[in-house]
Amino acid sequence: MAIHYHCRHCGVKLGSIDSMSVQTEQLGFHKLNDAERQDMLMYDASGDLQVKAICEDCQESLERNPDYHQQDFLIH
């Protein structure tokens, strides 16, 4: 099983972690509430964990344009 990070706004792959090298508690997933877990974490058919995060480009765009928070997808 691996952990894959993708930007929730533009879909770009941010990186992957081999689960043999880290436990999910080390990543802080245990601190998420149920709603945050449902929104951010998903297991795919192969058993890998898909994590929705935010890339630097989208973060900068959202900071410059707060009205973009209403959009589901950003193109940069």
C-alpha positions in Angstrom: 0.0 0.0 0.0 1.2 3.5 -0.9 0.0 7.0 0.0 -0.5 9.3 -2.9 -1.0 13.1 -2.5 -3.0 15.1 -5.2 -4.1 18.7 -5.2 -7.8 18.9 -4.5 -8.1 22.0 -6.8 -6.1 21.3 -9.9 -5.4 17.5 -9.6 -1.7 17.7 -9.9 0.2 14.8 -8.3 2.2 16.2 -5.3 4.0 13.0 -4.4 3.8 9.5 -3.0 5.0 7.7 0.1 5.7 4.0 0.4 3.6 2.9 3.4 6.4 0.6 4.5 8.5 3.7 5.4 5.9 5.6 7.4 2.8 5.0 9.6 -0.3 7.1 9.0 -0.1 8.3 12.6 3.2 10.0 11.8 1.4 11.9 9.0 -1.3 13.3 11.5 -4.3 11.5 9.9 -5.4 10.4 13.4 -6.0 14.1 14.2 -8.6 14.6 11.5 -12.2 14.6 12.5 -14.7 12.3 10.6 -15.8 15.0 8.2 -12.2 15.9 7.3 -11.3 12.2 6.8 -14.2 11.7 4.5 -13.2 14.9 2.5 -9.5 14.3 2.3 -8.8 10.5 2.4 -9.9 7.8 0.1 -8.7 4.2 -0.6 -8.6 3.2 -4.2 -9.3 -0.3 -5.6 -5.7 -1.4 -5.1 -5.7 -0.4 -1.4 -3.6 2.7 -1.8 -4.5 5.8 0.2 -5.4 8.8 -1.9 -5.0 12.1 0.0 -6.5 15.4 -1.2 -4.1 18.3 -0.3 -3.3 21.7 -2.0 -0.4 22.6 -4.2 1.6 25.8 -3.7 0.2 27.3 -7.0 -3.4 26.8 -5.9 -2.7 28.1 -2.4 -1.2 31.3 -3.8 -4.2 31.7 -6.2 -6.7 31.3 -3.4 -4.8 33.8 -1.2 -4.8 36.4 -4.0 -8.4 35.6 -5.1 -10.5 34.5 -2.1 -13.6 34.2 -4.3 -11.9 31.2 -5.9 -12.9 29.2 -2.8 -16.3 28.8 -4.5 -14.8 26.9 -7.4 -14.4 23.1 -7.3 -11.4 23.1 -9.8 -8.7 25.6 -10.6 -6.6 25.9 -13.7 -3.2 27.5 -13.4 
